[in-house]
Amino acid sequence: MSRQRLLVIGGDAGGMSAAAQARRIRGEDELEVVVLEQGEDTSFSACGIPYWVGGLVGGRGDLVARTPEEHRRRGIQVHTGTRAEAVDLDACRVTAADGRTFDYDHLLIATGGRPTRPPIEGLDAPGVFGVHRLDDGERIRAAIDALPSDRPGRAVVLGGGYIGLEMAEVLQHRGLSVDVVLADPLPMGLLDADMGERVCAAMRGMGMGVHTDQAVREVLRDADGRACGVRTDQGTYDADLVVLGLGMGPEARLAEAAGLGIGVTGGIDVDATMRSRTHENVFAAGDCVQTYHHLTGEPAHVALGTHANKQGRVAGSVIAGRPARFAGVLGTALTKVGDLEIGRTGLCTTQAETAGFDFRTDVVEGTTRAGYYPGAEEIAVKLITESGSGRLLGGQVLGGQGAGKRVDVLATAIWGRMTAEELSESDLSYAPPFSPTYDVVAVAARVVSRAERG
Ligand SMILES: Cc1cc2nc3c(=O)[nH]c(=O)nc-3n(C[C@H](O)[C@H](O)[C@H](O)COP(=O)(O)OP(=O)(O)OC[C@H]3O[C@@H](n4cnc5c(N)ncnc54)[C@H](O)[C@@H]3O)c2cc1C
C-alpha cells in the first residue's frame, strides 16, 4: 500500500485527537499526518480559561496539554500559524492563507465553534472580550491587571450560559463587581425553570447583579472609544470590562464554502463514523459538526470538549482502518457558580415536550454527605421520566461540594435506557463522607418508581 496523507484542519481537541489516534494505529511509513493550525497553540484547554483568569490555576502553559513540538516528536507534522483558506474537494487540496497548498487522501475538518456575536452597536470596542482562545484569557487578565487601584473594577457579563456563569464567578473572585445581563428569563437555559431559579438566587446571594429578560441595545463607549457600560432595553450598567458568553455555534464556513453537506443545526453533516455524508474521504469532528441526540435520534449541536475528543478519536480510528462509531450525545454538562455545583443530562422538560414524550417530573432534596458528617450540604435532584414505562429521560442536579458529579450516575442510567426502578435497585456506594445511606439519586429514583407503581 502506498503511503497516504491525512490532512487535519484545526489543532485542538477534535483535530489532535484524530491525528494522534491515526498515528497510534498507522506508522509513519503508512500514513503521513499533517495538521494546519491557524494559531500558535495545539491541544489547549479552553475549559480552563475562566479558572486561569480567576488566578485559580497556574500559567498559560498549564492549559496546553501537548505543544506543537510534543506532537512533532510523536510523528505528527504540525504547521502552526497556518490558516486553511479554501478546500478543493475535487482536487483533494487545501490552500492556506499564505498560498501554500496541501494535498490529501483523507481530510479531517476540526475548525471548532464560532462564538455568537449579535449585531450590537459597540460590541467591537476595546474593553469587550470574547472567551474562546487562550489569547482571550491573556487579554482579560491584562485588562484586570490594568484596572485603576483607587476603586473596585466593574464587569458586565453578557449571557447566562455556563461560560457566562464561570466568568462571572472568577471576575468576582478577582475583586470586580459583576453584573450578568441575559435575554432569557433565567440563567442556564438547559435547566428547567425551577432549577434555573435556584441558580439565579445563588448568584444574587453571591452579590452579583443578575438582569434577566433584557435585550442589549448598545455597548457604551467613553471619549477614547473604550467600552464603559452596557445599555439594555431596561437599564444601564457601568463596566470596565464587558465579557461575552453568548453561546457557541459551529464554525463550518470553510466546509460550507467548499461544498460539503451542512446539517439543519449549521454543523457539518457527518454519519456516526464522523465521515461527511456528501464526500467520503472527508471527516469532521468537534464543535464544527452536527451530531445527534442519543435518546431521540434528532440532530443536535452541542459544543463540548468531551464530544470533540471522542469524535476525533473515532474519526482517527476510521481513517486509519479501525472501525469505530460515535454514539451521540445526551447533553451531559457540569459547571459551578460559587459553591453551587450544577449538572444536567438528557432531556429537560421543554425538550421532552418537543420530543413528544408523556412524562413526569420529581424533585427530591437531600444532603451531599451523611447529615452528621462535617461539610454535609444541600443537594436537589430532579428527574424527568417517561410516564408508564418509568424510563429515565433527563436529570438535573444542584448542590454543594460533591453534588455535581452525581449527574454522571444519571447520565449512565439514561444512556443505558434504565427505568427509575432499575436505578433505585442499583448497587450504589455509601460512606458518611460521601453520601447518606441512601443517596439522593437513589431516593429520587425510588420516589418515581413508587409513584409509577401507583
Ligand atoms: C471558556 C470555555 C469553557 C469551556 N468549558 C468546557 C467544559 O468545562 N467542559 C467541556 O466539555 N467543554 C468545555 N468547553 C468547550 C470545549 O472547549 C470545546 O468543545 C472544544 O474545545 C472543542 O474542540 P474543537 O477541536 O472542536 O474546537 P476548538 O477547540 O475551537 O479548536 C478548533 C481549532 O481549529 C483552529 N482553526 C479554526 N479554523 C481554522 C482554519 N481555517 N485553519 C486552521 N486552523 C483553524 C482554531 O484555531 C482552533 O485551534 C469550554 C469552552 C470555552 C470557550
The ligand as a MOL file (V3000), in Angstrom:
LIG
                    3D

  0  0  0     0  0            999 V3000
M  V30 BEGIN CTAB
M  V30 COUNTS 53 58 0 0 0
M  V30 BEGIN ATOM
M  V30 1 C -14.4690 29.2270 28.2620 0
M  V30 2 C -14.7900 27.8260 27.8360 0
M  V30 3 C -15.0170 26.8420 28.7930 0
M  V30 4 C -15.3100 25.5500 28.4000 0
M  V30 5 N -15.5330 24.5990 29.3660 0
M  V30 6 C -15.8390 23.3310 28.9920 0
M  V30 7 C -16.0170 22.3250 29.9730 0
M  V30 8 O -15.9150 22.5720 31.1810 0
M  V30 9 N -16.3220 21.0620 29.5550 0
M  V30 10 C -16.4190 20.7500 28.2120 0
M  V30 11 O -16.6670 19.5740 27.8770 0
M  V30 12 N -16.2360 21.6950 27.2640 0
M  V30 13 C -15.9450 22.9660 27.6150 0
M  V30 14 N -15.7330 23.9210 26.6480 0
M  V30 15 C -15.9070 23.5610 25.2310 0
M  V30 16 C -14.6360 22.9600 24.6500 0
M  V30 17 O -13.5550 23.8130 24.8960 0
M  V30 18 C -14.8310 22.7700 23.1470 0
M  V30 19 O -15.9640 21.9740 22.9480 0
M  V30 20 C -13.6460 22.1210 22.4920 0
M  V30 21 O -12.5080 22.9280 22.6070 0
M  V30 22 C -13.9350 21.8900 21.0170 0
M  V30 23 O -12.7960 21.3800 20.4010 0
M  V30 24 P -12.6240 21.5270 18.8270 0
M  V30 25 O -11.3340 20.8980 18.4870 0
M  V30 26 O -13.8470 21.0620 18.1460 0
M  V30 27 O -12.5950 23.0950 18.5590 0
M  V30 28 P -11.6540 24.2400 19.0990 0
M  V30 29 O -11.1760 23.9560 20.4570 0
M  V30 30 O -12.3980 25.5010 18.8560 0
M  V30 31 O -10.4050 24.1530 18.1200 0
M  V30 32 C -10.5100 24.4520 16.7720 0
M  V30 33 C -9.1270 24.7940 16.2830 0
M  V30 34 O -9.1800 24.9850 14.8740 0
M  V30 35 C -8.4170 26.1140 14.5420 0
M  V30 36 N -8.9250 26.6140 13.2680 0
M  V30 37 C -10.1740 27.0810 13.0190 0
M  V30 38 N -10.2980 27.4090 11.7170 0
M  V30 39 C -9.0920 27.1420 11.1390 0
M  V30 40 C -8.6110 27.2720 9.8000 0
M  V30 41 N -9.3730 27.7450 8.8050 0
M  V30 42 N -7.3210 26.9040 9.5480 0
M  V30 43 C -6.5170 26.4260 10.5580 0
M  V30 44 N -6.9460 26.2990 11.8470 0
M  V30 45 C -8.2210 26.6400 12.1130 0
M  V30 46 C -8.5980 27.0580 15.7060 0
M  V30 47 O -7.5370 27.9990 15.7920 0
M  V30 48 C -8.5960 26.0820 16.8830 0
M  V30 49 O -7.3160 25.8550 17.3970 0
M  V30 50 C -15.4190 25.2300 27.0200 0
M  V30 51 C -15.2080 26.2280 26.0540 0
M  V30 52 C -14.8940 27.5100 26.4510 0
M  V30 53 C -14.6850 28.5580 25.3870 0
M  V30 END ATOM
M  V30 BEGIN BOND
M  V30 1 1 1 2
M  V30 2 1 2 3
M  V30 3 2 2 52
M  V30 4 2 3 4
M  V30 5 1 4 5
M  V30 6 1 4 50
M  V30 7 2 5 6
M  V30 8 1 6 7
M  V30 9 1 6 13
M  V30 10 2 7 8
M  V30 11 1 7 9
M  V30 12 1 9 10
M  V30 13 2 10 11
M  V30 14 1 10 12
M  V30 15 2 12 13
M  V30 16 1 13 14
M  V30 17 1 14 15
M  V30 18 1 14 50
M  V30 19 1 15 16
M  V30 20 1 16 17
M  V30 21 1 16 18
M  V30 22 1 18 19
M  V30 23 1 18 20
M  V30 24 1 20 21
M  V30 25 1 20 22
M  V30 26 1 22 23
M  V30 27 1 23 24
M  V30 28 2 24 25
M  V30 29 1 24 26
M  V30 30 1 24 27
M  V30 31 1 27 28
M  V30 32 2 28 29
M  V30 33 1 28 30
M  V30 34 1 28 31
M  V30 35 1 31 32
M  V30 36 1 32 33
M  V30 37 1 33 34
M  V30 38 1 33 48
M  V30 39 1 34 35
M  V30 40 1 35 36
M  V30 41 1 35 46
M  V30 42 1 36 37
M  V30 43 1 36 45
M  V30 44 2 37 38
M  V30 45 1 38 39
M  V30 46 1 39 40
M  V30 47 2 39 45
M  V30 48 1 40 41
M  V30 49 2 40 42
M  V30 50 1 42 43
M  V30 51 2 43 44
M  V30 52 1 44 45
M  V30 53 1 46 47
M  V30 54 1 46 48
M  V30 55 1 48 49
M  V30 56 2 50 51
M  V30 57 1 51 52
M  V30 58 1 52 53
M  V30 END BOND
M  V30 END CTAB
M  END
